[in-house]
Amino acid sequence: MTSRSATAHIQDSEGGRAVVRRAGAGTDYSPRSAGLRVRRWLLVASPVLAGLFAILGAAADPAVGQDGVVLWQAYTENPESLQFKSFGFHWAYSFWMLPTLLIAGLVRGRGVWIANAAALIGFVGLSTLPGLLFVDFYDSAIGQVAGVATTAKVNETMAGMWGVPAIATPGIFGFIVGLPLAAMAAWRAGLVRWWGPVGVVAGFLAFGLSGVAVWGTVLTTVCFTVFAYELARGTDPDRRPGVPKDSGL
């Protein structure tokens, strides 16, 4: 008897749920358990939350499209709005890259190596880029205490440190590549249809080409919602009865 044929289907005497128990494993798996529902909806909600937090960040940004002294001056003069901006983008980037890790556990067979690469790249971005938003607070505080000229000197000094790009560049790479790659893996695995990855790419393009303006982040949210819908559809255990019950969602 194979391990698959040894799987027993047991009816829950209290809730009437279909529970799958693998012989010898000592573990019950239920696709409708509360824990797995939460994990599934975290995956589905993450792209939408990324877009909504990006809208918050863009709307609060006191220096949209600016850089250098003009940006530092705006940060110095507007610390309150800056905090909302950095808070918003911190969570936008976090939820943006979280699906790269959650999708990896769902992909079996086709697309598995793409999913593995996406998870690694996404981990690099997730562990780096959201935390870099804290630098905004230093730029503002230095300007308030010692003037914008000092902020400029500090940033010039930091630009000469090799560790700064060594940390920041992989984080930016993970942000750009991780989610589209994970979406491609989900498409290859049959979890989403082709417009899922297209929505991700379109959302990123709207984000970047708009200069991270409010209208661009709104388009990003719309595009990412398309991807979220595809994830909800593709991971629904009622629509996809063939999905392994122990798949994690």
Backbone as CSV, one residue per row, in Angstrom:
resi,resn,N_x,N_y,N_z,CA_x,CA_y,CA_z,C_x,C_y,C_z
1,MET,0.849,-1.207,0.000,0.000,0.000,0.000,0.872,1.239,0.000
2,THR,0.566,2.172,-0.874,1.349,3.402,-0.941,0.912,4.355,0.151
3,SER,1.781,5.397,0.359,1.452,6.384,1.385,0.179,7.137,1.029
4,ARG,-0.071,7.324,-0.296,-1.280,8.025,-0.706,-2.516,7.191,-0.406
5,SER,-2.447,5.886,-0.689,-3.606,5.038,-0.441,-3.833,4.822,1.037
6,ALA,-2.788,5.075,1.842,-2.921,4.914,3.284,-3.562,6.121,3.938
7,THR,-3.796,7.183,3.146,-4.430,8.377,3.694,-5.884,8.083,4.024
8,ALA,-6.279,8.405,5.228,-7.636,8.123,5.678,-8.451,9.404,5.722
9,HIS,-9.689,9.347,5.255,-10.598,10.484,5.327,-11.531,10.245,6.505
10,ILE,-11.489,11.138,7.473,-12.235,10.974,8.709,-13.224,12.106,8.837
11,GLN,-14.459,11.816,9.162,-15.476,12.848,9.332,-15.421,13.373,10.758
12,ASP,-15.323,14.677,10.892,-15.329,15.328,12.201,-16.704,15.143,12.822
13,SER,-16.749,14.494,13.989,-18.023,14.163,14.607,-18.753,15.389,15.115
14,GLU,-18.049,16.481,15.385,-18.692,17.667,15.931,-19.042,18.675,14.837
15,GLY,-18.058,19.027,14.015,-18.289,20.096,13.038,-18.710,19.612,11.673
16,GLY,-18.602,18.311,11.407,-18.965,17.807,10.108,-17.965,18.157,9.026
17,ARG,-16.743,18.559,9.421,-15.745,18.932,8.427,-15.035,17.701,7.903
18,ALA,-14.593,17.806,6.649,-13.782,16.735,6.079,-12.345,16.944,6.513
19,VAL,-11.799,16.020,7.258,-10.448,16.132,7.778,-9.596,15.049,7.159
20,VAL,-8.412,15.380,6.715,-7.507,14.414,6.105,-6.399,14.096,7.086
21,ARG,-6.199,12.827,7.358,-5.131,12.415,8.255,-4.211,11.456,7.526
22,ARG,-2.943,11.763,7.494,-1.968,10.877,6.875,-1.572,9.800,7.877
23,ALA,-1.618,8.574,7.399,-1.290,7.455,8.270,0.131,7.587,8.773
24,GLY,0.298,7.446,10.083,1.625,7.479,10.679,2.151,8.862,10.949
25,ALA,1.521,9.896,10.410,2.040,11.245,10.577,1.597,11.861,11.888
26,GLY,0.424,11.435,12.385,-0.070,11.973,13.636,-0.521,13.416,13.522
27,THR,-0.834,13.875,12.314,-1.222,15.268,12.093,-2.479,15.324,11.256
28,ASP,-3.420,16.186,11.668,-4.635,16.406,10.896,-4.483,17.639,10.025
29,TYR,-5.004,17.544,8.825,-4.969,18.664,7.893,-6.403,18.967,7.460
30,SER,-6.840,20.190,7.649,-8.162,20.600,7.207,-8.054,21.878,6.404
31,PRO,-8.513,21.871,5.153,-8.401,23.067,4.329,-9.265,24.214,4.841
32,ARG,-10.210,23.925,5.733,-11.075,24.971,6.241,-10.773,25.319,7.692
33,SER,-9.645,24.891,8.207,-9.290,25.247,9.572,-9.017,26.735,9.654
34,ALA,-9.221,27.300,10.846,-9.074,28.744,11.022,-7.658,29.204,10.679
35,GLY,-6.650,28.437,11.108,-5.269,28.831,10.860,-4.937,28.913,9.389
36,LEU,-5.407,27.941,8.607,-5.114,27.951,7.178,-5.928,29.006,6.445
37,ARG,-7.129,29.294,6.935,-7.906,30.379,6.329,-7.198,31.717,6.523
38,VAL,-6.665,31.929,7.726,-5.946,33.177,7.993,-4.726,33.284,7.087
39,ARG,-3.981,32.186,6.926,-2.787,32.209,6.081,-3.162,32.495,4.626
40,ARG,-4.247,31.880,4.179,-4.675,32.098,2.793,-5.086,33.551,2.583
41,TRP,-5.857,34.108,3.483,-6.325,35.477,3.301,-5.221,36.496,3.519
42,LEU,-4.194,36.131,4.288,-3.027,37.012,4.378,-2.357,37.125,3.019
43,LEU,-2.232,36.004,2.326,-1.663,36.012,0.976,-2.525,36.856,0.037
44,VAL,-3.828,36.639,0.072,-4.734,37.346,-0.824,-4.745,38.845,-0.535
45,ALA,-4.718,39.190,0.738,-4.820,40.606,1.127,-3.526,41.374,0.914
46,SER,-2.393,40.688,0.914,-1.104,41.388,0.889,-0.932,42.331,-0.300
47,PRO,-1.229,41.926,-1.545,-1.058,42.874,-2.657,-1.947,44.111,-2.525
48,VAL,-3.171,43.920,-2.036,-4.084,45.055,-1.877,-3.579,45.987,-0.780
49,LEU,-3.138,45.403,0.339,-2.597,46.225,1.422,-1.354,46.979,0.972
50,ALA,-0.537,46.341,0.142,0.646,47.027,-0.391,0.237,48.274,-1.157
51,GLY,-0.777,48.147,-1.988,-1.245,49.297,-2.742,-1.842,50.384,-1.871
52,LEU,-2.641,50.002,-0.887,-3.281,50.993,-0.020,-2.252,51.755,0.819
53,PHE,-1.267,51.040,1.350,-0.219,51.722,2.119,0.633,52.612,1.211
54,ALA,0.801,52.192,-0.041,1.539,53.039,-0.986,0.781,54.336,-1.261
55,ILE,-0.536,54.254,-1.343,-1.337,55.471,-1.513,-1.136,56.399,-0.325
56,LEU,-1.155,55.847,0.891,-0.913,56.652,2.089,0.448,57.333,2.016
57,GLY,1.483,56.567,1.648,2.828,57.125,1.569,2.941,58.222,0.535
58,ALA,2.351,57.998,-0.629,2.436,58.990,-1.702,1.657,60.256,-1.351
59,ALA,0.482,60.072,-0.730,-0.340,61.234,-0.381,0.317,62.099,0.692
60,ALA,1.092,61.479,1.571,1.719,62.222,2.668,3.113,62.730,2.329
61,ASP,3.682,62.289,1.221,5.060,62.640,0.876,5.192,64.156,0.652
62,PRO,6.021,64.846,1.444,6.177,66.294,1.264,7.131,66.667,0.141
63,ALA,7.750,65.672,-0.502,8.743,65.987,-1.541,8.632,65.010,-2.705
64,VAL,7.432,64.840,-3.235,7.222,63.906,-4.346,8.062,64.325,-5.548
65,GLY,8.844,63.396,-6.068,9.642,63.648,-7.256,10.881,64.490,-7.038
66,GLN,11.198,64.817,-5.784,12.359,65.652,-5.494,13.519,64.794,-4.975
67,ASP,14.714,65.371,-5.008,15.865,64.708,-4.411,16.858,65.773,-3.948
68,GLY,17.932,65.313,-3.334,18.984,66.217,-2.901,18.516,67.236,-1.872
69,VAL,19.049,68.453,-1.973,18.798,69.495,-0.978,17.316,69.849,-0.892
70,VAL,16.625,69.865,-2.040,15.201,70.204,-2.029,14.418,69.184,-1.204
71,LEU,14.748,67.909,-1.377,14.079,66.855,-0.621,14.387,66.975,0.869
72,TRP,15.655,67.171,1.220,16.017,67.260,2.634,15.402,68.480,3.294
73,GLN,15.285,69.567,2.550,14.639,70.762,3.092,13.167,70.483,3.400
74,ALA,12.491,69.794,2.478,11.088,69.453,2.695,10.928,68.507,3.883
75,TYR,11.839,67.549,4.006,11.780,66.634,5.143,12.006,67.371,6.462
76,THR,12.895,68.340,6.440,13.195,69.115,7.641,11.996,69.960,8.062
77,GLU,11.320,70.522,7.094,10.221,71.442,7.388,8.886,70.727,7.624
78,ASN,8.797,69.457,7.254,7.512,68.740,7.350,7.687,67.371,8.020
79,PRO,8.148,67.348,9.272,8.397,66.054,9.912,7.131,65.219,10.144
80,GLU,5.996,65.866,10.359,4.773,65.113,10.621,4.316,64.357,9.378
81,SER,4.192,65.065,8.259,3.770,64.385,7.032,4.810,63.366,6.587
82,LEU,6.087,63.651,6.832,7.141,62.707,6.487,6.955,61.380,7.210
83,GLN,6.549,61.438,8.478,6.377,60.202,9.244,5.267,59.335,8.655
84,PHE,4.176,59.974,8.207,3.118,59.210,7.547,3.617,58.633,6.225
85,LYS,4.423,59.427,5.514,4.968,58.956,4.241,5.828,57.712,4.449
86,SER,6.758,57.769,5.389,7.680,56.663,5.613,6.962,55.459,6.217
87,PHE,6.018,55.720,7.112,5.214,54.633,7.679,4.448,53.911,6.574
88,GLY,3.828,54.688,5.687,3.063,54.079,4.609,3.911,53.233,3.685
89,PHE,5.045,53.761,3.250,5.887,53.003,2.330,6.576,51.824,3.007
90,HIS,6.855,51.947,4.303,7.428,50.804,5.026,6.518,49.587,4.896
91,TRP,5.227,49.779,5.173,4.299,48.645,5.111,3.922,48.304,3.675
92,ALA,3.937,49.285,2.788,3.693,48.982,1.376,4.742,48.009,0.859
93,TYR,6.006,48.300,1.119,7.074,47.421,0.650,7.029,46.064,1.346
94,SER,6.654,46.043,2.613,6.579,44.781,3.350,5.521,43.863,2.753
95,PHE,4.297,44.392,2.581,3.229,43.564,2.008,3.471,43.283,0.530
96,TRP,4.203,44.162,-0.143,4.538,43.979,-1.566,5.335,42.695,-1.760
97,MET,6.259,42.424,-0.843,7.168,41.279,-1.032,6.780,40.042,-0.230
98,LEU,5.845,40.167,0.709,5.423,39.007,1.497,4.893,37.857,0.645
99,PRO,4.102,38.097,-0.415,3.602,36.976,-1.216,4.695,36.115,-1.831
100,THR,5.896,36.643,-2.028,6.965,35.821,-2.605,7.274,34.627,-1.710
101,LEU,7.138,34.807,-0.405,7.396,33.708,0.533,6.196,32.779,0.643
102,LEU,4.988,33.350,0.656,3.793,32.533,0.833,3.481,31.704,-0.406
103,ILE,3.747,32.252,-1.587,3.466,31.518,-2.821,4.395,30.314,-2.959
104,ALA,5.626,30.438,-2.469,6.602,29.351,-2.631,6.099,28.041,-2.032
105,GLY,5.361,28.127,-0.923,4.852,26.912,-0.299,3.701,26.267,-1.045
106,LEU,3.135,26.974,-2.008,1.995,26.450,-2.762,2.377,25.786,-4.066
107,VAL,3.526,26.149,-4.608,3.897,25.690,-5.948,4.552,24.322,-5.860
108,ARG,3.937,23.355,-6.500,4.464,21.986,-6.580,4.546,21.601,-8.055
109,GLY,5.659,21.049,-8.468,5.789,20.651,-9.868,6.203,21.826,-10.732
110,ARG,5.390,22.126,-11.741,5.737,23.206,-12.662,5.889,24.534,-11.925
111,GLY,6.987,25.231,-12.211,7.222,26.538,-11.613,7.904,26.506,-10.255
112,VAL,8.256,25.309,-9.771,8.784,25.235,-8.407,10.128,25.949,-8.276
113,TRP,10.994,25.849,-9.301,12.287,26.514,-9.217,12.150,28.025,-9.361
114,ILE,11.179,28.448,-10.149,10.906,29.889,-10.230,10.417,30.394,-8.878
115,ALA,9.552,29.608,-8.238,9.039,29.995,-6.920,10.161,30.033,-5.884
116,ASN,11.078,29.078,-5.965,12.216,29.071,-5.031,13.068,30.326,-5.201
117,ALA,13.354,30.670,-6.456,14.151,31.873,-6.724,13.421,33.120,-6.258
118,ALA,12.104,33.174,-6.513,11.313,34.334,-6.095,11.318,34.477,-4.580
119,ALA,11.234,33.362,-3.867,11.231,33.411,-2.403,12.553,33.945,-1.869
120,LEU,13.656,33.489,-2.445,14.966,33.961,-2.004,15.141,35.446,-2.310
121,ILE,14.804,35.834,-3.530,14.937,37.238,-3.916,14.001,38.110,-3.098
122,GLY,12.778,37.625,-2.879,11.827,38.371,-2.074,12.273,38.512,-0.628
123,PHE,12.883,37.461,-0.093,13.412,37.525,1.276,14.481,38.607,1.390
124,VAL,15.356,38.685,0.400,16.400,39.717,0.418,15.770,41.112,0.421
125,GLY,14.747,41.302,-0.420,14.086,42.598,-0.450,13.313,42.888,0.822
126,LEU,12.581,41.898,1.309,11.739,42.082,2.492,12.559,42.354,3.741
127,SER,13.731,41.751,3.822,14.571,41.934,5.003,15.377,43.220,4.964
128,THR,15.317,43.940,3.851,16.172,45.116,3.676,15.399,46.402,3.420
129,LEU,14.614,46.425,2.334,14.055,47.685,1.852,13.097,48.368,2.831
130,PRO,12.161,47.659,3.464,11.251,48.370,4.381,11.971,49.102,5.503
131,GLY,13.048,48.523,6.012,13.782,49.156,7.097,14.548,50.393,6.677
132,LEU,14.853,50.498,5.380,15.606,51.662,4.908,14.801,52.953,5.015
133,LEU,13.480,52.848,5.147,12.660,54.052,5.289,13.001,54.816,6.565
134,PHE,13.627,54.152,7.513,14.013,54.812,8.763,15.021,55.940,8.514
135,VAL,15.761,55.839,7.406,16.732,56.885,7.068,16.045,58.237,6.899
136,ASP,14.790,58.239,6.448,14.058,59.496,6.290,13.995,60.271,7.602
137,PHE,13.819,59.556,8.695,13.718,60.220,9.995,15.039,60.863,10.395
138,TYR,16.133,60.191,10.072,17.454,60.774,10.345,17.671,62.030,9.506
139,ASP,17.298,61.976,8.228,17.455,63.155,7.371,16.684,64.351,7.937
140,SER,15.469,64.090,8.392,14.652,65.161,8.946,15.221,65.672,10.264
141,ALA,15.604,64.753,11.148,16.094,65.154,12.469,17.415,65.915,12.373
142,ILE,18.314,65.471,11.514,19.590,66.166,11.338,19.341,67.580,10.818
143,GLY,18.434,67.707,9.866,18.116,69.027,9.327,17.519,69.944,10.378
144,GLN,16.670,69.390,11.235,16.057,70.209,12.285,17.070,70.646,13.342
145,VAL,18.029,69.783,13.649,19.000,70.083,14.704,20.162,70.925,14.190
146,ALA,20.682,70.574,13.002,21.921,71.194,12.543,21.826,71.856,11.176
147,GLY,20.653,71.825,10.561,20.501,72.480,9.268,20.633,71.512,8.098
148,VAL,20.035,71.893,6.977,20.021,71.043,5.795,21.428,70.840,5.233
149,ALA,22.297,71.827,5.406,23.663,71.675,4.913,24.353,70.499,5.600
150,THR,24.058,70.315,6.875,24.640,69.175,7.604,24.057,67.863,7.099
151,THR,22.767,67.866,6.809,22.150,66.669,6.231,22.843,66.286,4.933
152,ALA,23.140,67.287,4.118,23.822,67.031,2.852,25.212,66.452,3.080
153,LYS,25.935,66.975,4.079,27.279,66.471,4.365,27.233,65.037,4.876
154,VAL,26.241,64.733,5.718,26.101,63.364,6.226,25.834,62.397,5.078
155,ASN,24.930,62.775,4.185,24.622,61.896,3.054,25.810,61.755,2.112
156,GLU,26.594,62.811,1.960,27.797,62.728,1.134,28.807,61.773,1.747
157,THR,28.936,61.812,3.071,29.848,60.901,3.758,29.381,59.458,3.621
158,MET,28.082,59.247,3.784,27.540,57.890,3.660,27.713,57.342,2.249
159,ALA,27.676,58.230,1.253,27.825,57.788,-0.134,29.192,57.163,-0.390
160,GLY,30.174,57.472,0.460,31.501,56.894,0.307,31.683,55.571,1.016
161,MET,30.657,55.083,1.680,30.735,53.809,2.408,30.216,52.679,1.523
162,TRP,31.035,51.658,1.313,30.646,50.573,0.420,29.474,49.759,0.975
163,GLY,29.327,49.762,2.300,28.257,48.967,2.903,26.866,49.459,2.562
164,VAL,26.731,50.749,2.275,25.404,51.294,1.962,24.834,50.673,0.693
165,PRO,25.532,50.745,-0.460,24.987,50.083,-1.650,24.965,48.558,-1.537
166,ALA,25.885,48.007,-0.731,25.913,46.549,-0.572,24.641,46.041,0.094
167,ILE,24.049,46.870,0.950,22.796,46.499,1.595,21.591,46.949,0.771
168,ALA,21.645,48.175,0.264,20.479,48.753,-0.405,20.213,48.136,-1.779
169,THR,21.254,47.876,-2.551,21.050,47.402,-3.920,20.346,46.047,-3.985
170,PRO,20.750,45.032,-3.204,19.981,43.782,-3.223,18.541,43.969,-2.773
171,GLY,18.323,44.898,-1.825,16.958,45.153,-1.388,16.097,45.716,-2.496
172,ILE,16.638,46.641,-3.259,15.904,47.221,-4.390,15.670,46.165,-5.466
173,PHE,16.678,45.328,-5.704,16.529,44.242,-6.676,15.402,43.300,-6.266
174,GLY,15.359,42.951,-4.983,14.301,42.083,-4.489,12.929,42.699,-4.656
175,PHE,12.851,44.002,-4.448,11.584,44.726,-4.601,11.117,44.710,-6.051
176,ILE,12.038,44.876,-6.978,11.679,44.944,-8.397,11.350,43.566,-8.966
177,VAL,12.123,42.558,-8.594,12.055,41.258,-9.264,11.200,40.230,-8.519
178,GLY,11.169,40.303,-7.194,10.583,39.230,-6.401,9.129,38.924,-6.722
179,LEU,8.263,39.936,-6.640,6.832,39.676,-6.839,6.497,39.264,-8.266
180,PRO,7.032,39.931,-9.313,6.744,39.438,-10.664,7.183,37.990,-10.875
181,LEU,8.318,37.615,-10.288,8.792,36.247,-10.432,7.867,35.272,-9.705
182,ALA,7.409,35.650,-8.514,6.475,34.802,-7.776,5.154,34.664,-8.526
183,ALA,4.695,35.758,-9.127,3.459,35.704,-9.905,3.622,34.788,-11.116
184,MET,4.793,34.822,-11.735,5.062,33.938,-12.862,5.057,32.472,-12.420
185,ALA,5.637,32.219,-11.246,5.632,30.854,-10.712,4.210,30.384,-10.433
186,ALA,3.381,31.263,-9.889,1.984,30.908,-9.618,1.235,30.612,-10.912
187,TRP,1.537,31.370,-11.960,0.918,31.106,-13.262,1.368,29.769,-13.828
188,ARG,2.660,29.494,-13.731,3.178,28.220,-14.235,2.558,27.036,-13.493
189,ALA,2.280,27.244,-12.205,1.704,26.171,-11.394,0.193,26.060,-11.568
190,GLY,-0.406,26.988,-12.306,-1.840,26.945,-12.527,-2.663,27.560,-11.411
191,LEU,-2.015,28.275,-10.510,-2.749,28.913,-9.414,-3.449,30.185,-9.860
192,VAL,-2.863,30.894,-10.820,-3.475,32.111,-11.350,-3.464,32.050,-12.867
193,ARG,-4.353,32.814,-13.468,-4.378,32.911,-14.921,-3.375,33.962,-15.385
194,TRP,-3.199,34.100,-16.690,-2.094,34.898,-17.219,-2.175,36.360,-16.805
195,TRP,-3.391,36.877,-16.564,-3.460,38.297,-16.224,-3.065,38.572,-14.775
196,GLY,-2.814,37.521,-13.995,-2.258,37.735,-12.654,-0.857,38.340,-12.719
197,PRO,0.091,37.677,-13.403,1.418,38.282,-13.563,1.384,39.607,-14.318
198,VAL,0.499,39.730,-15.306,0.389,40.988,-16.047,-0.034,42.121,-15.112
199,GLY,-0.966,41.827,-14.204,-1.393,42.834,-13.236,-0.267,43.296,-12.336
200,VAL,0.581,42.348,-11.929,1.722,42.697,-11.079,2.685,43.623,-11.816
201,VAL,3.041,43.253,-13.032,3.974,44.074,-13.816,3.378,45.452,-14.101
202,ALA,2.106,45.487,-14.464,1.451,46.768,-14.739,1.419,47.641,-13.496
203,GLY,1.174,47.016,-12.340,1.161,47.782,-11.098,2.508,48.374,-10.768
204,PHE,3.560,47.609,-11.002,4.902,48.132,-10.741,5.247,49.262,-11.704
205,LEU,4.875,49.115,-12.964,5.150,50.162,-13.940,4.415,51.456,-13.582
206,ALA,3.167,51.325,-13.149,2.414,52.513,-12.738,3.082,53.191,-11.555
207,PHE,3.589,52.396,-10.640,4.267,52.912,-9.454,5.522,53.683,-9.842
208,GLY,6.338,53.105,-10.702,7.612,53.717,-11.052,7.498,54.856,-12.040
209,LEU,6.714,54.662,-13.099,6.631,55.673,-14.153,5.898,56.933,-13.697
210,SER,5.065,56.806,-12.661,4.364,57.989,-12.152,5.246,58.821,-11.232
211,GLY,6.459,58.327,-10.935,7.283,59.003,-9.943,6.745,58.814,-8.537
212,VAL,6.036,57.697,-8.332,5.411,57.362,-7.039,4.423,58.476,-6.633
213,ALA,3.681,58.967,-7.603,2.625,59.941,-7.340,1.364,59.212,-6.873
214,VAL,0.419,59.965,-6.332,-0.796,59.350,-5.809,-1.537,58.596,-6.904
215,TRP,-1.664,59.217,-8.091,-2.407,58.547,-9.160,-1.739,57.238,-9.568
216,GLY,-0.422,57.212,-9.523,0.294,55.985,-9.858,0.056,54.891,-8.833
217,THR,0.045,55.254,-7.561,-0.199,54.248,-6.520,-1.642,53.757,-6.547
218,VAL,-2.575,54.621,-6.973,-3.957,54.170,-7.133,-4.040,53.111,-8.237
219,LEU,-3.360,53.365,-9.355,-3.328,52.365,-10.428,-2.644,51.083,-9.961
220,THR,-1.596,51.228,-9.176,-0.925,50.053,-8.630,-1.887,49.223,-7.791
221,THR,-2.673,49.881,-6.969,-3.636,49.176,-6.121,-4.668,48.437,-6.963
222,VAL,-5.143,49.073,-8.021,-6.106,48.425,-8.914,-5.489,47.184,-9.551
223,CYS,-4.287,47.333,-10.073,-3.605,46.201,-10.733,-3.311,45.075,-9.748
224,PHE,-2.864,45.431,-8.549,-2.566,44.414,-7.546,-3.841,43.731,-7.049
225,THR,-4.967,44.445,-7.093,-6.230,43.824,-6.707,-6.617,42.735,-7.701
226,VAL,-6.296,42.938,-8.972,-6.509,41.893,-9.977,-5.714,40.642,-9.602
227,PHE,-4.460,40.849,-9.221,-3.625,39.716,-8.811,-4.187,39.058,-7.559
228,ALA,-4.653,39.866,-6.599,-5.225,39.316,-5.369,-6.468,38.477,-5.677
229,TYR,-7.289,38.953,-6.603,-8.472,38.175,-6.995,-8.063,36.822,-7.576
230,GLU,-7.036,36.838,-8.406,-6.560,35.583,-8.983,-6.036,34.636,-7.911
231,LEU,-5.344,35.185,-6.923,-4.860,34.349,-5.818,-6.025,33.764,-5.023
232,ALA,-7.036,34.579,-4.773,-8.211,34.093,-4.038,-8.902,32.979,-4.815
233,ARG,-9.038,33.177,-6.104,-9.684,32.175,-6.951,-8.856,30.897,-7.024
234,GLY,-7.546,31.069,-7.189,-6.690,29.908,-7.392,-6.420,29.095,-6.147
235,THR,-6.585,29.688,-4.976,-6.318,28.967,-3.721,-7.592,28.583,-2.992
236,ASP,-8.741,28.830,-3.617,-10.013,28.449,-3.004,-10.138,26.929,-3.002
237,PRO,-10.194,26.280,-1.839,-10.247,24.814,-1.800,-11.523,24.254,-2.409
238,ASP,-12.585,25.043,-2.495,-13.813,24.567,-3.115,-13.732,24.598,-4.635
239,ARG,-12.975,25.561,-5.174,-12.815,25.657,-6.624,-11.720,24.729,-7.129
240,ARG,-10.741,24.445,-6.246,-9.596,23.623,-6.639,-9.492,22.427,-5.709
241,PRO,-10.408,21.461,-5.846,-10.375,20.308,-4.953,-9.124,19.469,-5.083
242,GLY,-8.365,19.647,-6.185,-7.145,18.873,-6.362,-5.947,19.418,-5.628
243,VAL,-6.078,20.629,-5.062,-4.963,21.190,-4.324,-4.708,20.350,-3.087
244,PRO,-3.460,19.944,-2.812,-3.186,19.121,-1.646,-3.700,19.771,-0.375
245,LYS,-4.329,18.984,0.484,-4.900,19.517,1.721,-3.813,20.027,2.651
246,ASP,-2.588,19.505,2.501,-1.488,19.947,3.370,-0.608,20.953,2.660
247,SER,-1.177,21.664,1.673,-0.378,22.613,0.899,-0.031,23.874,1.667
248,GLY,-0.702,24.073,2.787,-0.428,25.267,3.592,-1.530,26.302,3.475
249,LEU,-2.428,26.144,2.499,-3.553,27.075,2.346,-4.822,26.283,2.087
